[in-house]
Amino acid sequence: GAGVSQSPSNKVTEKGKDVELRCDPISGHTALYWYRQSLGQGLEFLIYFQGNSAPDKSGLPSDRFSAERTGGSVSTLTIQRTQQEDSAVYLCASSITSGKGYEQYFGPGTRLTVT
Amino acid sequence: AQSVTQLGSHVSVSEGALVLLRCNYSSSVPPYLFWYVQYPNKGLQLLLKYTSAATLVKGINGFEAEFKKSETSFHLTKPSAHMSDAAEYFCAVSEGNDMRFGAGTRLTVKP
């Protein structure tokens, strides 16, 4: 079946511009996660959604970052006024539900380069 | 708060040699522990997970990991490395609704 998809696969933008990154989770998965992977830094948790509950935004690094999930499915991560330190791979994952023990399925990521 | 520490950002082994990737965790409750693998330009793929059943967990591609509560460790091993094992490996811990990842260990396999 279809896995988690992300678009675009690569994005180059100028400093100060806004960007939107999209994630399509596996159909039927109620939990959706966003992570940032910087070189040598591992995965940094950003935000997660579970069904219709309020998202856990505790990992968002600044108020320039926001995310939404429409209809409990597709999610968009928006970065406003991009900075060079925002350059990273942004990974999306989904799981059938939240809670420990449930495997997260990852998309291929969006590589963001801010020039 | 939950966290994991992966000892060694880079590990290099010869083909056919033992692979040992180290992971220590910190958790206030009995954790669930995971190992993921990331091949170049790909997303993460689950290798194996510990969910409080057997302490020795077998995963895909011949990997296994042992949960040792006394050492707060969950090290990943494979008896004989293959060239195709070259990748980045991430240990992760889950106490509740989210998952926290280690910084990753890049495995290189020499012919």
Backbone of each chain as ProteinMPNN parsed JSONL, in Angstrom:
{"seq_chain_A": "GAGVSQSPSNKVTEKGKDVELRCDPISGHTALYWYRQSLGQGLEFLIYFQGNSAPDKSGLPSDRFSAERTGGSVSTLTIQRTQQEDSAVYLCASSITSGKGYEQYFGPGTRLTVT", "coords_chain_A": {"N_chain_A": [[0.831, -1.195, 0.0], [0.243, 2.386, -0.165], [2.74, 4.493, 1.149], [3.912, 6.966, 3.513], [3.912, 10.126, 2.101], [5.777, 12.969, 0.977], [6.022, 16.378, 0.028], [7.531, 19.347, -1.361], [10.274, 17.283, -2.608], [12.705, 18.484, -2.548], [13.6, 21.792, -1.623], [14.573, 24.983, -2.358], [15.108, 28.11, -1.046], [15.017, 31.672, -0.61], [16.477, 33.531, 2.025], [14.264, 34.844, 4.405], [11.951, 34.4, 3.006], [8.711, 32.724, 2.96], [7.892, 29.254, 3.487], [6.127, 26.259, 2.582], [5.607, 22.987, 3.578], [4.555, 19.766, 2.713], [2.704, 16.941, 3.903], [1.499, 13.716, 3.357], [-0.14, 11.393, 5.107], [-0.235, 7.828, 5.892], [-3.179, 6.245, 4.878], [-5.829, 6.172, 7.183], [-4.262, 6.346, 9.415], [-4.128, 7.899, 12.504], [-2.389, 9.462, 13.933], [0.121, 11.924, 13.495], [3.353, 13.119, 12.826], [5.922, 15.593, 12.92], [9.356, 16.065, 12.237], [12.642, 17.469, 12.497], [15.658, 17.119, 10.827], [18.84, 17.785, 11.203], [22.197, 18.149, 10.003], [24.215, 15.819, 11.537], [22.792, 16.082, 13.889], [20.772, 14.395, 14.574], [17.301, 13.456, 15.035], [14.948, 15.942, 15.55], [12.174, 16.507, 17.432], [9.246, 18.144, 16.39], [6.369, 18.677, 16.211], [3.192, 17.115, 16.976], [0.181, 15.524, 15.878], [-2.882, 14.166, 16.956], [-5.605, 12.627, 15.923], [-8.492, 14.538, 16.314], [-7.647, 16.065, 18.373], [-6.072, 18.794, 20.176], [-2.985, 19.85, 18.846], [0.313, 18.778, 19.863], [2.58, 21.083, 20.383], [5.038, 21.38, 21.433], [7.661, 21.09, 20.545], [8.258, 22.946, 18.597], [10.55, 25.26, 17.312], [10.426, 28.061, 17.196], [8.202, 30.934, 16.941], [7.962, 31.26, 14.27], [7.459, 28.938, 13.092], [4.814, 26.81, 12.175], [2.053, 24.518, 12.064], [-0.512, 22.673, 10.474], [-3.291, 20.435, 10.287], [-5.461, 19.222, 8.099], [-8.75, 18.03, 8.063], [-8.033, 15.765, 9.413], [-6.112, 14.439, 7.986], [-4.057, 15.215, 5.583], [-1.137, 17.162, 6.221], [0.39, 20.353, 6.754], [3.424, 21.959, 7.114], [4.539, 25.06, 7.984], [6.977, 27.491, 7.495], [7.813, 30.63, 8.383], [9.406, 33.601, 7.198], [12.054, 32.567, 6.588], [15.206, 31.429, 7.843], [18.774, 30.939, 7.614], [19.564, 28.966, 9.376], [17.414, 27.316, 9.374], [17.741, 25.474, 7.447], [17.586, 22.138, 6.631], [16.61, 18.65, 6.759], [13.262, 17.893, 6.628], [11.195, 15.724, 8.19], [8.327, 13.692, 8.024], [6.058, 11.656, 9.81], [3.759, 8.954, 10.335], [1.423, 7.196, 12.436], [-0.668, 4.451, 13.42], [-2.083, 5.097, 15.649], [-1.532, 7.276, 18.444], [0.674, 6.878, 21.255], [2.727, 4.862, 23.306], [4.794, 2.381, 21.84], [3.63, 2.096, 19.377], [4.5, 1.8, 16.032], [6.146, 4.235, 14.076], [5.759, 5.408, 10.818], [7.773, 6.568, 8.313], [8.074, 9.291, 6.001], [9.938, 10.182, 2.981], [11.085, 12.643, 3.351], [11.651, 16.237, 3.175], [14.061, 18.182, 1.772], [15.255, 21.151, 2.824], [16.743, 24.087, 1.784], [18.07, 27.101, 2.69], [19.032, 30.033, 1.304]], "CA_chain_A": [[0.0, 0.0, 0.0], [0.973, 3.638, -0.218], [3.362, 4.92, 2.39], [3.856, 8.394, 3.781], [4.552, 10.903, 1.049], [6.071, 14.356, 1.313], [6.369, 17.219, -1.114], [8.412, 18.817, -2.394], [11.4, 16.51, -2.088], [13.754, 19.48, -2.324], [13.135, 23.166, -1.706], [15.581, 26.018, -2.13], [14.42, 29.381, -0.884], [15.85, 32.768, -0.14], [16.275, 33.978, 3.406], [13.175, 35.798, 4.579], [10.726, 33.935, 2.348], [7.932, 31.692, 3.646], [7.799, 27.976, 2.773], [5.148, 25.283, 3.05], [5.992, 21.611, 3.33], [3.332, 18.975, 2.789], [2.812, 15.533, 4.277], [0.323, 12.862, 3.206], [0.121, 10.195, 5.919], [-0.863, 6.579, 5.476], [-4.62, 6.306, 5.08], [-6.291, 5.516, 8.403], [-3.402, 6.675, 10.552], [-4.671, 9.075, 13.188], [-1.303, 10.266, 14.513], [1.055, 12.459, 12.503], [4.473, 13.755, 13.502], [6.94, 16.302, 12.15], [10.688, 16.12, 12.819], [13.68, 18.146, 11.733], [16.928, 16.394, 10.875], [19.976, 18.606, 10.797], [23.415, 17.362, 9.85], [24.867, 15.457, 12.783], [21.982, 16.432, 15.054], [19.704, 13.451, 14.838], [15.945, 13.915, 14.748], [14.395, 16.868, 16.534], [10.715, 16.504, 17.408], [8.661, 19.475, 16.216], [4.949, 18.773, 16.543], [2.434, 15.946, 16.579], [-1.263, 15.588, 15.845], [-3.59, 12.914, 17.214], [-7.017, 12.776, 15.633], [-9.005, 15.91, 16.366], [-7.157, 16.727, 19.587], [-5.138, 19.898, 19.977], [-1.645, 19.31, 18.6], [1.411, 19.003, 20.805], [3.5, 21.976, 19.675], [6.132, 21.664, 22.364], [8.968, 21.047, 19.921], [8.461, 23.999, 17.603], [11.673, 26.062, 17.798], [10.099, 29.481, 17.301], [6.854, 31.229, 16.443], [7.97, 31.28, 12.804], [7.046, 27.601, 12.675], [3.455, 26.424, 12.501], [1.598, 23.364, 11.294], [-1.917, 22.346, 10.568], [-3.685, 19.163, 9.699], [-6.831, 19.423, 7.651], [-9.576, 16.837, 7.907], [-7.411, 14.607, 10.033], [-5.288, 13.701, 7.04], [-2.883, 15.937, 5.096], [-0.587, 18.185, 7.113], [1.3, 21.329, 6.169], [4.336, 22.66, 8.02], [4.864, 26.36, 7.413], [8.058, 28.251, 8.129], [7.757, 32.015, 7.929], [10.643, 34.401, 7.282], [13.077, 31.543, 6.762], [16.575, 31.769, 8.195], [19.717, 29.925, 7.138], [19.613, 27.854, 10.32], [16.273, 26.436, 9.131], [18.146, 24.478, 6.456], [17.575, 20.808, 7.23], [15.621, 17.745, 6.181], [12.061, 17.846, 7.456], [10.599, 14.399, 8.065], [6.977, 13.481, 8.524], [5.779, 10.256, 10.12], [2.415, 8.709, 10.84], [1.206, 5.904, 13.074], [-2.089, 4.138, 13.437], [-2.552, 5.953, 16.723], [-0.416, 7.682, 19.29], [0.846, 5.974, 22.383], [4.012, 4.183, 23.193], [4.729, 1.05, 21.265], [3.129, 2.106, 18.005], [5.541, 2.138, 15.075], [5.954, 5.386, 13.203], [6.157, 5.192, 9.435], [8.353, 7.83, 7.872], [8.193, 9.686, 4.612], [11.321, 10.365, 2.525], [11.599, 13.93, 3.798], [11.851, 17.4, 2.311], [15.331, 18.851, 2.064], [15.097, 22.601, 2.709], [17.97, 24.871, 1.77], [17.806, 28.539, 2.745], [20.251, 30.707, 0.818]], "C_chain_A": [[0.865, 1.243, 0.0], [1.518, 3.974, 1.154], [3.135, 6.392, 2.617], [4.56, 9.125, 2.651], [4.721, 12.347, 1.5], [6.404, 15.12, 0.037], [6.63, 18.648, -0.655], [9.527, 17.969, -1.786], [12.581, 17.424, -1.779], [13.153, 20.863, -2.48], [14.301, 24.093, -1.408], [14.854, 27.345, -2.077], [15.395, 30.433, -0.379], [15.493, 33.125, 1.302], [15.172, 35.035, 3.45], [11.871, 35.383, 3.918], [10.006, 32.9, 3.219], [7.934, 30.414, 2.809], [6.721, 27.109, 3.408], [5.596, 23.896, 2.635], [4.764, 20.743, 3.59], [3.626, 17.527, 3.148], [1.477, 14.842, 4.081], [0.562, 11.584, 3.993], [-0.518, 8.955, 5.31], [-2.355, 6.657, 5.819], [-5.029, 5.527, 6.335], [-5.438, 5.78, 9.622], [-3.888, 7.961, 11.199], [-3.588, 9.976, 13.774], [-0.324, 10.686, 13.425], [2.099, 13.29, 13.222], [5.331, 14.497, 12.488], [8.245, 16.333, 12.946], [11.597, 16.937, 11.909], [14.983, 17.383, 11.933], [18.018, 17.294, 10.321], [21.225, 17.742, 10.793], [24.049, 17.108, 11.206], [24.063, 15.708, 14.034], [20.902, 15.416, 15.369], [18.356, 14.042, 14.492], [15.433, 14.772, 15.894], [12.889, 16.874, 16.373], [10.204, 17.94, 17.281], [7.231, 19.538, 16.745], [4.284, 17.442, 16.232], [0.935, 16.202, 16.739], [-1.814, 14.199, 16.158], [-5.071, 13.175, 17.008], [-7.428, 14.231, 15.618], [-8.546, 16.671, 17.608], [-6.239, 17.881, 19.231], [-3.731, 19.339, 19.802], [-0.68, 19.627, 19.737], [2.485, 19.803, 20.073], [4.795, 22.204, 20.447], [7.511, 21.685, 21.72], [9.234, 22.15, 18.905], [9.511, 24.986, 18.111], [11.383, 27.541, 17.939], [8.707, 29.704, 16.756], [6.828, 31.393, 14.931], [7.483, 29.945, 12.244], [5.6, 27.35, 13.087], [3.074, 25.228, 11.643], [0.115, 23.208, 11.48], [-2.167, 21.008, 9.898], [-5.167, 19.258, 9.383], [-7.556, 18.092, 7.507], [-8.957, 15.591, 8.495], [-6.511, 13.824, 9.108], [-4.028, 14.493, 6.698], [-2.45, 17.004, 6.098], [0.355, 19.094, 6.344], [2.123, 21.964, 7.279], [4.757, 23.943, 7.321], [5.982, 27.006, 8.217], [8.021, 29.65, 7.542], [9.127, 32.674, 8.093], [11.842, 33.481, 7.52], [14.452, 32.146, 7.042], [17.497, 30.641, 7.729], [19.766, 28.728, 8.088], [18.399, 26.923, 10.199], [16.61, 25.346, 8.105], [18.307, 23.12, 7.126], [16.684, 19.915, 6.376], [14.451, 17.666, 7.142], [11.343, 16.529, 7.154], [9.213, 14.373, 8.686], [6.801, 11.98, 8.78], [4.329, 10.129, 10.55], [2.37, 7.361, 11.53], [-0.289, 5.708, 13.247], [-2.804, 4.885, 14.562], [-1.34, 6.373, 17.526], [-0.344, 6.739, 20.485], [2.1, 5.16, 22.195], [3.808, 2.779, 22.64], [4.244, 1.024, 19.839], [4.224, 2.6, 17.067], [5.163, 3.392, 14.306], [6.507, 5.056, 11.836], [6.574, 6.539, 8.858], [8.244, 8.037, 6.373], [9.649, 9.908, 4.254], [11.919, 11.702, 2.907], [11.592, 15.002, 2.722], [13.15, 18.07, 2.731], [15.155, 20.334, 1.786], [16.46, 23.264, 2.776], [17.604, 26.339, 1.716], [19.09, 29.265, 2.38], [20.289, 32.168, 1.244]], "O_chain_A": [[2.084, 1.16, 0.149], [0.862, 3.773, 2.176], [2.268, 7.0, 1.99], [5.684, 8.778, 2.288], [3.933, 12.874, 2.286], [6.987, 14.577, -0.902], [6.033, 19.113, 0.315], [9.694, 17.949, -0.567], [13.356, 17.165, -0.859], [12.308, 21.093, -3.345], [14.934, 24.007, -0.355], [14.07, 27.666, -2.971], [16.441, 30.128, 0.193], [14.339, 33.024, 1.719], [15.147, 35.976, 2.657], [10.811, 35.933, 4.219], [10.609, 32.283, 4.096], [7.972, 30.47, 1.58], [6.439, 27.209, 4.602], [5.926, 23.662, 1.472], [4.03, 20.954, 4.556], [4.647, 16.962, 2.755], [0.448, 15.309, 4.569], [1.387, 10.764, 3.59], [-1.254, 9.041, 4.327], [-2.734, 7.082, 6.91], [-4.63, 4.377, 6.525], [-5.842, 5.473, 10.744], [-4.042, 8.984, 10.532], [-3.852, 11.139, 14.079], [0.016, 9.897, 12.543], [1.776, 14.072, 14.117], [5.45, 14.078, 11.336], [8.253, 16.587, 14.15], [11.347, 17.074, 10.711], [15.36, 17.048, 13.056], [18.098, 17.528, 9.115], [21.3, 16.732, 11.492], [24.381, 18.042, 11.935], [24.585, 15.564, 15.139], [20.181, 15.576, 16.354], [18.271, 15.015, 13.743], [15.48, 14.373, 17.058], [12.377, 17.207, 15.304], [10.674, 18.838, 17.98], [6.918, 20.348, 17.617], [4.73, 16.714, 15.346], [0.492, 16.97, 17.593], [-1.289, 13.189, 15.69], [-5.713, 13.855, 17.808], [-6.781, 15.062, 14.98], [-9.001, 17.786, 17.863], [-5.695, 17.942, 18.128], [-3.33, 18.441, 20.543], [-0.841, 20.606, 20.466], [3.212, 19.26, 19.241], [5.554, 23.123, 20.139], [8.444, 22.244, 22.295], [10.353, 22.262, 18.403], [9.383, 25.499, 19.223], [12.036, 28.219, 18.732], [8.097, 28.801, 16.183], [5.765, 31.645, 14.364], [7.138, 29.842, 11.067], [5.211, 27.645, 14.217], [3.701, 24.962, 10.618], [-0.443, 23.567, 12.518], [-1.387, 20.527, 9.077], [-6.009, 19.361, 10.274], [-7.04, 17.15, 6.905], [-9.317, 14.477, 8.116], [-6.173, 12.675, 9.393], [-3.044, 14.448, 7.437], [-3.277, 17.658, 6.734], [1.029, 18.666, 5.407], [1.574, 22.449, 8.268], [5.269, 23.913, 6.202], [5.939, 27.06, 9.446], [8.181, 29.827, 6.334], [9.893, 32.346, 8.999], [12.548, 33.604, 8.52], [14.801, 33.218, 6.546], [17.044, 29.523, 7.482], [19.985, 27.599, 7.65], [18.354, 25.872, 10.839], [15.839, 24.404, 7.924], [19.076, 22.976, 8.076], [16.083, 20.365, 5.401], [14.629, 17.401, 8.33], [10.943, 16.263, 6.021], [8.972, 14.962, 9.739], [7.336, 11.148, 8.047], [3.74, 11.079, 11.066], [3.184, 6.483, 11.243], [-1.069, 6.661, 13.225], [-3.971, 5.254, 14.439], [-0.238, 5.871, 17.304], [-1.225, 5.901, 20.679], [2.483, 4.814, 21.077], [2.821, 2.099, 22.92], [4.426, 0.021, 19.148], [4.802, 3.667, 17.27], [4.005, 3.583, 13.933], [7.594, 4.49, 11.713], [5.826, 7.516, 8.909], [8.311, 7.092, 5.586], [10.516, 9.833, 5.125], [13.131, 11.889, 2.802], [11.536, 14.713, 1.527], [13.321, 18.471, 3.882], [14.931, 20.733, 0.643], [17.234, 23.034, 3.706], [16.906, 26.777, 0.802], [20.108, 29.131, 3.059], [21.24, 32.88, 0.922]]}, "seq_chain_B": "AQSVTQLGSHVSVSEGALVLLRCNYSSSVPPYLFWYVQYPNKGLQLLLKYTSAATLVKGINGFEAEFKKSETSFHLTKPSAHMSDAAEYFCAVSEGNDMRFGAGTRLTVKP", "coords_chain_B": {"N_chain_B": [[11.849, 12.838, 32.244], [12.068, 11.572, 28.943], [14.841, 10.262, 27.129], [17.484, 9.454, 24.813], [20.803, 8.247, 24.417], [23.246, 7.85, 22.074], [26.172, 6.184, 21.768], [28.977, 7.086, 20.089], [29.238, 8.516, 17.082], [30.046, 7.647, 14.674], [30.69, 4.458, 13.366], [32.863, 1.988, 12.251], [33.227, -1.015, 10.538], [34.579, -4.136, 9.393], [33.548, -6.064, 6.563], [31.652, -8.89, 7.42], [32.369, -8.82, 10.06], [31.492, -8.374, 13.567], [28.732, -6.297, 14.368], [28.161, -3.645, 16.539], [26.155, -1.383, 17.983], [25.68, 1.225, 20.155], [23.282, 2.126, 22.656], [21.888, 4.05, 25.147], [19.308, 4.708, 27.484], [17.075, 7.038, 29.046], [14.449, 7.118, 31.243], [11.39, 7.755, 32.913], [9.44, 5.979, 33.333], [8.565, 2.527, 32.636], [9.961, 1.968, 29.531], [9.204, 1.971, 25.965], [11.26, 0.847, 23.403], [13.117, 1.5, 20.45], [14.756, 0.705, 17.358], [15.735, 2.32, 14.465], [16.536, 2.41, 10.96], [18.222, 4.34, 8.532], [18.615, 4.681, 5.203], [20.661, 6.214, 2.654], [19.247, 9.237, 1.573], [16.664, 8.439, 2.133], [13.643, 7.786, 4.035], [13.169, 6.961, 7.535], [13.277, 3.561, 8.666], [11.723, 0.981, 10.46], [13.657, -1.187, 12.422], [13.543, -2.866, 14.684], [11.695, -3.404, 17.774], [11.239, -2.949, 21.294], [8.87, -3.921, 23.593], [8.291, -4.504, 26.237], [8.024, -7.22, 26.433], [9.741, -10.042, 25.583], [13.174, -9.742, 26.448], [15.238, -9.925, 24.657], [15.273, -8.934, 21.47], [14.444, -9.634, 18.171], [15.065, -8.439, 14.914], [14.626, -7.133, 11.583], [16.72, -8.066, 8.771], [18.697, -9.508, 10.117], [19.425, -8.24, 12.465], [19.547, -7.694, 16.025], [18.54, -6.795, 19.359], [19.163, -6.197, 22.819], [17.378, -5.633, 25.72], [18.422, -4.18, 28.634], [17.666, -3.587, 31.731], [19.04, -2.99, 34.088], [21.309, -1.761, 33.188], [20.305, 0.277, 31.76], [20.24, 0.066, 28.955], [20.105, -0.552, 25.407], [21.391, -1.999, 23.244], [22.312, -2.474, 19.826], [22.907, -5.242, 17.735], [24.635, -7.249, 15.279], [25.675, -10.278, 14.025], [27.349, -10.595, 11.749], [28.559, -8.352, 9.566], [27.26, -6.851, 6.599], [27.848, -5.444, 3.392], [25.601, -4.032, 2.59], [24.553, -3.101, 4.931], [25.468, -0.63, 5.528], [24.611, 2.469, 6.681], [22.599, 4.93, 8.433], [21.845, 4.709, 11.837], [19.283, 4.871, 14.227], [18.408, 5.137, 17.58], [15.514, 5.053, 19.633], [13.172, 6.248, 22.093], [10.089, 5.727, 23.751], [7.725, 6.989, 25.891], [5.156, 7.778, 26.082], [2.934, 9.502, 24.174], [4.668, 10.502, 22.276], [7.852, 10.228, 20.597], [11.311, 10.009, 21.228], [14.381, 10.617, 19.723], [17.753, 9.395, 19.358], [20.978, 10.851, 18.491], [21.965, 9.48, 16.383], [23.921, 6.966, 14.674], [26.391, 6.529, 12.367], [27.013, 3.88, 10.312], [29.68, 2.365, 8.771], [30.78, 0.011, 6.401], [33.509, -1.85, 5.637], [35.089, -3.326, 2.8]], "CA_chain_B": [[11.773, 13.042, 30.796], [12.692, 10.485, 28.191], [15.904, 10.619, 26.201], [18.426, 8.387, 24.481], [22.161, 8.628, 24.065], [23.93, 6.865, 21.243], [27.611, 6.353, 21.933], [29.682, 6.916, 18.822], [28.496, 9.029, 15.934], [30.495, 6.859, 13.529], [31.25, 3.139, 13.635], [33.344, 1.358, 11.028], [33.549, -2.434, 10.719], [34.875, -4.87, 8.164], [32.499, -6.994, 6.142], [31.745, -10.158, 8.136], [32.659, -8.587, 11.473], [30.369, -8.072, 14.453], [28.265, -4.92, 14.474], [27.628, -3.276, 17.857], [25.81, 0.033, 18.065], [25.285, 1.388, 21.549], [22.192, 3.045, 22.983], [21.454, 4.1, 26.549], [18.1, 5.505, 27.567], [16.626, 7.589, 30.316], [12.989, 7.148, 31.223], [10.808, 7.732, 34.26], [8.492, 4.863, 33.368], [9.044, 1.482, 31.715], [9.88, 2.538, 28.185], [9.283, 1.179, 24.76], [12.503, 1.234, 22.739], [13.093, 1.222, 19.019], [15.876, 1.002, 16.476], [15.371, 2.614, 13.092], [17.647, 2.551, 10.03], [17.99, 5.304, 7.45], [19.52, 4.579, 4.069], [20.858, 7.536, 2.045], [18.129, 9.906, 0.895], [15.419, 7.73, 2.414], [13.101, 7.981, 5.37], [13.549, 5.954, 8.519], [12.569, 2.29, 8.596], [11.847, 0.272, 11.725], [14.422, -2.433, 12.474], [12.985, -3.699, 15.747], [11.218, -2.637, 18.913], [11.048, -3.612, 22.574], [7.613, -3.455, 24.177], [8.168, -5.105, 27.566], [7.877, -8.677, 26.379], [11.068, -10.642, 25.664], [14.221, -8.719, 26.511], [16.037, -10.031, 23.432], [14.358, -8.664, 20.366], [15.02, -9.876, 16.84], [14.488, -7.571, 13.912], [14.87, -7.467, 10.186], [18.091, -8.045, 8.251], [19.625, -10.184, 11.017], [19.75, -7.439, 13.641], [18.844, -7.939, 17.268], [18.9, -5.883, 20.44], [18.82, -6.714, 24.127], [17.003, -4.651, 26.732], [19.021, -4.449, 29.945], [17.153, -2.548, 32.62], [20.057, -2.609, 35.075], [22.288, -0.911, 32.521], [19.51, 1.215, 30.942], [20.807, -0.008, 27.613], [19.369, -1.273, 24.356], [22.398, -2.02, 22.184], [21.954, -3.178, 18.591], [24.004, -6.09, 17.265], [24.484, -8.157, 14.145], [26.891, -11.107, 14.095], [28.227, -10.513, 10.589], [28.166, -7.181, 8.788], [27.201, -6.933, 5.151], [28.024, -4.114, 2.778], [24.307, -3.349, 2.503], [24.176, -2.57, 6.246], [25.955, 0.745, 5.657], [23.455, 3.356, 6.817], [22.553, 5.609, 9.729], [20.972, 3.983, 12.752], [18.76, 5.718, 15.284], [17.722, 4.559, 18.714], [14.436, 5.943, 20.06], [12.444, 5.836, 23.287], [8.729, 6.249, 23.841], [7.052, 6.807, 27.175], [3.748, 8.096, 25.926], [2.42, 9.747, 22.839], [5.677, 10.895, 21.3], [9.052, 9.414, 20.534], [12.512, 10.831, 21.204], [15.433, 9.92, 18.999], [19.145, 9.722, 19.572], [21.625, 11.638, 17.439], [22.272, 8.614, 15.255], [25.252, 6.397, 14.475], [26.615, 6.17, 10.966], [27.769, 2.635, 10.176], [30.428, 2.132, 7.528], [31.237, -1.371, 6.281], [34.652, -1.903, 4.724], [35.213, -4.641, 2.144]], "C_chain_B": [[12.541, 11.94, 30.082], [13.784, 11.02, 27.286], [16.739, 9.386, 25.906], [19.768, 8.996, 24.129], [22.77, 7.508, 23.249], [25.419, 7.155, 21.317], [28.306, 6.065, 20.618], [28.843, 7.402, 17.673], [28.871, 8.265, 14.661], [31.079, 5.537, 14.014], [31.655, 2.531, 12.3], [33.724, -0.084, 11.335], [33.908, -3.023, 9.363], [33.711, -5.791, 7.83], [32.726, -8.338, 6.832], [32.016, -10.009, 9.62], [31.385, -8.287, 12.244], [30.033, -6.58, 14.404], [27.708, -4.708, 15.876], [27.413, -1.778, 17.874], [25.148, 0.253, 19.435], [24.194, 2.436, 21.74], [21.889, 2.925, 24.466], [20.262, 5.049, 26.64], [17.902, 6.036, 28.976], [15.118, 7.704, 30.248], [12.461, 7.025, 32.635], [9.803, 6.605, 34.428], [9.064, 3.756, 32.487], [8.873, 1.919, 30.265], [9.604, 1.493, 27.116], [10.483, 1.722, 23.979], [12.509, 0.736, 21.303], [14.487, 1.439, 18.415], [15.319, 1.19, 15.068], [16.648, 2.697, 12.261], [17.249, 3.533, 8.939], [19.049, 5.125, 6.382], [19.604, 5.95, 3.389], [19.637, 8.02, 1.282], [16.796, 9.174, 1.054], [14.899, 8.137, 3.784], [13.563, 6.873, 6.296], [12.663, 4.723, 8.401], [12.783, 1.548, 9.913], [12.646, -1.013, 11.564], [13.822, -3.395, 13.485], [12.491, -2.797, 16.878], [11.051, -3.541, 20.143], [9.798, -3.021, 23.225], [7.283, -4.215, 25.442], [7.864, -6.597, 27.548], [9.287, -9.278, 26.522], [12.138, -9.564, 25.638], [15.159, -8.781, 25.316], [15.077, -9.949, 22.253], [15.07, -8.895, 19.042], [14.282, -9.012, 15.83], [14.782, -8.049, 12.505], [16.359, -7.447, 9.877], [19.118, -8.622, 9.224], [20.031, -9.396, 12.242], [18.961, -7.904, 14.856], [19.322, -6.963, 18.322], [18.418, -6.486, 21.751], [18.539, -5.582, 25.095], [17.608, -5.065, 28.065], [18.64, -3.305, 30.883], [18.233, -2.056, 33.586], [21.091, -1.665, 34.49], [21.613, 0.219, 31.736], [20.047, 1.256, 29.519], [19.909, -0.803, 26.676], [20.283, -1.295, 23.126], [21.96, -2.899, 21.015], [23.142, -3.999, 18.11], [23.602, -6.852, 16.02], [25.772, -8.953, 14.061], [27.874, -10.869, 12.951], [27.752, -9.392, 9.681], [28.207, -7.466, 7.292], [27.33, -5.529, 4.588], [26.714, -3.327, 2.77], [23.831, -2.797, 3.846], [24.647, -1.133, 6.447], [24.78, 1.708, 5.601], [23.605, 4.121, 8.116], [21.494, 4.923, 10.578], [20.579, 4.892, 13.908], [18.076, 4.863, 16.346], [16.654, 5.553, 19.169], [13.727, 5.355, 21.268], [11.064, 6.481, 23.28], [8.156, 5.927, 25.206], [5.556, 6.953, 27.013], [3.404, 8.304, 24.478], [3.478, 10.143, 21.824], [6.901, 10.004, 21.438], [10.249, 10.354, 20.469], [13.652, 9.999, 20.639], [16.817, 10.33, 19.476], [19.718, 10.454, 18.373], [22.031, 10.794, 16.241], [23.711, 8.131, 15.253], [25.369, 5.986, 13.021], [27.512, 4.937, 10.909], [28.397, 2.555, 8.792], [30.916, 0.696, 7.534], [32.33, -1.415, 5.211], [34.756, -3.286, 4.092], [36.431, -5.414, 2.629]], "O_chain_B": [[13.55, 11.445, 30.584], [13.66, 12.114, 26.736], [16.708, 8.404, 26.647], [19.852, 10.11, 23.614], [22.805, 6.357, 23.683], [25.867, 8.247, 20.967], [28.239, 4.953, 20.094], [27.844, 6.775, 17.32], [28.11, 8.24, 13.694], [31.866, 5.506, 14.96], [30.888, 2.553, 11.338], [34.46, -0.346, 12.287], [33.573, -2.463, 8.319], [32.983, -6.239, 8.716], [33.839, -8.864, 6.836], [31.901, -10.982, 10.367], [30.342, -7.987, 11.663], [30.918, -5.724, 14.4], [26.884, -5.492, 16.348], [28.363, -0.998, 17.789], [24.198, -0.434, 19.809], [24.182, 3.479, 21.087], [21.662, 1.828, 24.976], [20.217, 6.07, 25.954], [18.482, 5.548, 29.945], [14.569, 8.303, 29.324], [13.008, 6.288, 33.455], [9.368, 6.314, 35.542], [9.953, 4.013, 31.675], [7.759, 2.208, 29.827], [9.754, 0.292, 27.34], [10.683, 2.934, 23.912], [11.965, -0.324, 20.996], [15.277, 2.247, 18.902], [14.56, 0.369, 14.553], [17.716, 3.013, 12.785], [16.106, 3.559, 8.484], [20.23, 5.381, 6.614], [18.694, 6.765, 3.543], [19.072, 7.302, 0.457], [15.913, 9.284, 0.204], [15.609, 8.746, 4.584], [14.269, 5.956, 5.878], [11.477, 4.813, 8.084], [13.903, 1.494, 10.421], [12.358, -1.829, 10.689], [13.617, -4.574, 13.199], [12.811, -1.61, 16.94], [10.76, -4.731, 20.028], [9.674, -1.807, 23.389], [6.122, -4.536, 25.692], [7.482, -7.162, 28.573], [9.953, -9.019, 27.525], [12.027, -8.588, 24.897], [15.81, -7.788, 24.993], [14.195, -10.79, 22.079], [16.177, -8.399, 18.829], [13.06, -8.868, 15.875], [15.135, -9.206, 12.274], [17.155, -6.882, 10.626], [20.293, -8.26, 9.161], [20.901, -9.837, 12.994], [17.857, -8.436, 14.735], [20.393, -6.371, 18.189], [17.408, -7.188, 21.796], [19.359, -4.681, 25.27], [17.343, -6.158, 28.566], [19.21, -2.215, 30.834], [18.329, -0.862, 33.868], [21.683, -0.861, 35.209], [22.298, 1.031, 31.113], [20.278, 2.325, 28.953], [19.079, -1.608, 27.099], [19.978, -0.683, 22.102], [21.321, -3.934, 21.203], [24.267, -3.5, 18.08], [22.423, -7.072, 15.741], [26.856, -8.37, 14.028], [29.087, -10.931, 13.149], [26.672, -9.471, 9.096], [29.055, -8.206, 6.794], [26.963, -4.549, 5.238], [26.716, -2.105, 2.922], [22.817, -2.1, 3.901], [24.271, -0.487, 7.426], [24.049, 1.761, 4.612], [24.608, 3.985, 8.817], [20.403, 4.6, 10.108], [21.413, 5.586, 14.49], [17.273, 3.983, 16.036], [16.865, 6.764, 19.098], [13.68, 4.139, 21.452], [10.896, 7.625, 22.858], [8.103, 4.772, 25.627], [4.78, 6.32, 27.73], [3.558, 7.404, 23.652], [3.211, 10.121, 20.622], [6.957, 9.132, 22.305], [10.226, 11.359, 19.759], [13.86, 8.847, 21.019], [17.029, 11.453, 19.936], [19.037, 10.655, 17.367], [22.401, 11.333, 15.198], [24.606, 8.802, 15.766], [24.566, 5.208, 12.507], [28.639, 4.958, 11.404], [27.712, 2.666, 7.775], [31.411, 0.21, 8.551], [32.108, -1.069, 4.051], [34.539, -4.297, 4.759], [36.674, -6.532, 2.174]]}, "name": "protein", "num_of_chains": 2, "seq": "GAGVSQSPSNKVTEKGKDVELRCDPISGHTALYWYRQSLGQGLEFLIYFQGNSAPDKSGLPSDRFSAERTGGSVSTLTIQRTQQEDSAVYLCASSITSGKGYEQYFGPGTRLTVTAQSVTQLGSHVSVSEGALVLLRCNYSSSVPPYLFWYVQYPNKGLQLLLKYTSAATLVKGINGFEAEFKKSETSFHLTKPSAHMSDAAEYFCAVSEGNDMRFGAGTRLTVKP"}
